[in-house]
Each structure stands twice: as structure tokens, then as C-alpha cells.
């Protein structure tokens, strides 16, 4: 159901009719309702006053807010990681991840198509950052924040990564990754938090890039639910 929404199977504001939708998904209406309730809680659907659901619509300001909220949470994660680090060995998994990204970017610069691998490793880095925070409560909060696909760390990579300026953003992102980990290693709590929050704002730079190109914009997960600015 989530994939249908993100692929543009429903227009923003379109009502989701349970009977044909259950038939389409080959499920009964009871589990379908549970899924619809979950998607409404995540923000991908909106409840109708008279019952049922419609596909949600988002603005660019909504995207900005989603990025900002994720940045606040990941900043907290970096601060907690610096506070709660007990021994340097705890950083080995995240440093290994950074090494893999470095090697990948070297091949990428030579023309190798490594986009899918980068997306996987970038997601892994952000997961490892949460591991270092040692906070199940914070992990749940981040999961809710990135349930909206355009708020996730990889939201706009597909839209611009094959362009020169997009690759430059990816390189800067990796520099941020290393700076965040170094701050955590040195137990610089305030710096770690500030760097992580600034890192999340790279997504706004990526957003501005894809807004200039409608074809690139359509590659953003959930793009069909986002109101494209008239001026673009």
C-alpha cells in the first residue's frame, strides 16, 4: 500500500475506496483498515470527516519541516553518542562504514554507477549513529520522522546524484559523516550535535537542485504527493 502511494497510484486528496483497494491488494478489509490507520498516523493519508481516507498532499514547506525535525533528532543522537561512548572500539562499525563509502566514492568518480550501493551505506551510517546514541526512545522518534519518505537521509539522492553538482553534495556529505564521528570520538557533545544538524540541512540543498528539474523531481519518493511550486 505504501508503494502504491509513493509511486503515484493516487492523486493528493483522492479518496481510497476500501472494497476495490482490498481486491487490488488481495487482502480482506480488516487488515487493510489496519494498514490505512498506520499510514494515516505516518502522515501519508488524511482521515475524512465522514469516514475513510484520502491521499495526503504536501508542500515544500512541509518538506523543510520534515528535514528540520530529522536534523534535530539526529543532532540529539550525535550528542548522546558523544556522551555515552564508553570505549573507542564502539566506533569500529561506523568507521568501517565510512571506509566503504570512501572506496565507493573513489570508484564513483571514475564513472562507476554506485548509486544504489551508496544509498544502502548512507542509510547504514545513520542507523549506526542511532546505535551509538543507545536510546530506543530516540530511535522510535526518528523512525516516525522518516516515515515520510522525503524526510529520510536518502530522499533526494535519486533526483540529482548522477549530475556533477549532485555528486559534489554526496562528497560533502561524506566529509560531514567523518566530522561527526570524530566529534563523537573526542566526546565533543556540542560540536557533534551541531555537525549532525548541519549535515541534515544538506537535504535542503538537494531539494533546491531537484526543484529546478521536474524530471529529477519525479524521482523523489512520494513526489506525486508533493505540490510542485508554480514558480519552478
N, C-alpha and C positions, 0 to 999 in steps of 0.2 A: 504494500500500500504506500509505504514511504517512497519507493522508487517511482511509482506512478505519479505521485505529486511532484517529485523532483524532475522527472522527465517532461513535465508539462501536459500530462493527460487531462488535467482540469484547469480551467481558467480561474484567476482570482475572483472570488465571490460566487463561483459556480457551486450549486447545491450537490452534495453527494447523496445519491439515492441508494438506500441500503439493498433493496432486492436485486436490481441489476448489478450492483457492485459485488454483492455476495456471489452471484452467479459468475461474474467475471473472474473473481479470485478463487472460485471453487471452495468456498467455506460457508459455514452456516452463519446466521445473523448474530448469534450470541458472541462468538469470538471476534467477529467483525466490529461489533459495538465496542468491545474492549480495546481493540486497536484504534478505533476512531477517538475514543476517550483519551487514549495515550497521546495521540498526535495532536489533539486539542490542548492538552497540558503542555506539550512541547512548543506549541505556537504555530504549527503548520496548518491547523484547521481552526476555524472560528465557529462557536456554537450559535445557532439561530434562536431568536427569542421564542419562536413557535415550535422548536424542536429540530433535531438533526444538525448537520454541519455543512459549512461551505469551505472551500479552499481559501486560505488566508492570502492577504496581499501585504507586501512590504515596500517601504520607501527606502531611499538611500540613507535617510537619517536613521531608520531602523537598523540598517547595516552598521552604520557608525556606532550606534549604541551597543550593538552586539559585540563589536570588536573591542570597544572600551571596557565592557563588562568582563570579557575574557581576559583582557590585559590586567585588570585589577586583580582577578583571581590568580592568574599566573604569576603576577608580581608577589602576591601573598605566598604562593607556593615557593618561589625562589627565596624569599626571606626566611620562611620556615625551614627550608632546606639548609640554609646557612646556619641557622640557629641550632638545628637538630643533628647536624653532621657529627658523628661520633669518631669516625676514623677515615683516613684518606681512601682506603680500599672501597668504600661505599660509592666512590665516584668512578670506579673502573667501568661499569656498564655504560654510563653516559659518555665517558671518554672514548670507549670503543665505538660507540655510535657515531661520534664526531669524526673519528678516523675514517669510518666507512663513507661518511658524507664527503670528506675531503677527497678521498680517492675517486669517488663518483664524479665530483665536480671537475676533477682533472680530465677524466675521460669525456665529460660533457663538453668541456672547452675544445676538445679535439673533434667534436662533431657527433659523438655517440649519443643516441637517443636514450637518456636515462631518466626521463621524467617520472615514469611510474615508480621506479626504484627510489627516487628522491622523495616522492610523496610518502612512501612507506617509511623511510628513515626519518623524515621530518616529523611524522606522527609519532614514531618511536621516541624521538628526543623529548617531545612534550609529555609523553607518558612517563618517561624516566624522570623528568623533572618533578612530576607529581609523586612518583615513588619516593624521591628524596625528601619531600615535604612530610612524609609519614602522617598523613591526615586523611582518613577515609571520608570525613565530612567534606573536606575541600574537594576531594576527587568527585564526590557526588555533585557538588555545586558546579564544577567545571563541566561535567557530563551534561548537566541541564543547559548550561550556557551554549555549548557547541552542538546541541541537538538541532539548532537552526544551522543548516549547512554553510551559510555564508559567514558564520561567526567562527568557523573552525580554522586552525592554522593553515590548512591547505586550500582554503576556499577559492582563491583567485589564481592559483598557480597554473591551472589548465588554460586559463584565458590569455596568459602572456609569456609563459616560461620559454617558449621557442623563439621569442624575439630578443634582440640584444638587450634592451632595457630591462626586460623581464629576467634574463639571466643575471644581470647586474644586481637586481634585487635579491635573487637567490644567494649570490656571493655575499652580499651584505648581511643577509640573514644568518649565514654560517659564521660570520665574524661575531655577530651578536651571541650566537649559541656559545661560542668559546669564551666570550667575555663573561657571560652569565655563570658558566661553570667555574671559571677562575675566581669570580667573586664568592661563589659558594665555598670553594676550596679554601679561600682565605678567610672565610667566616665574616665577610663584609655584608652584613644583613641589609643595610640601607641601599648600598650600591647594587646588590643582587636584585632587590625589588625594583629599583629604578630601571635597571637594564632590561628586566623582563617586561616591564610595562612599555618601555620604549620599543622593544622588539615587536610587541603585538601591533604597534601602530604602523609597522611596515605593510600590514594588510590594507591600510587606508591608501598607501601609495600604490599598491597593486590594484585596488579598486579604481582609483583615478585613471590608471592605464586602461583597464578593460572598459571603462565607461566611454572612452574615446573610440571604441571599435565595437559596433553592435555584433559582429560575428564572434569576436572574442567574448563578449558579454554572454552570449548564448551558451558558452561552455561552462559558465559558473553553475555549480549545483543549485537547483531551485530558481534559476534565472527567470523562468516563466511566471513565478510568483512575485517578482520584483517589478515595481513600477519604474519603467525606464524614464529618466529625466527628459523633458521635452527639448531642452537646450542641447542635448547630446546628438 
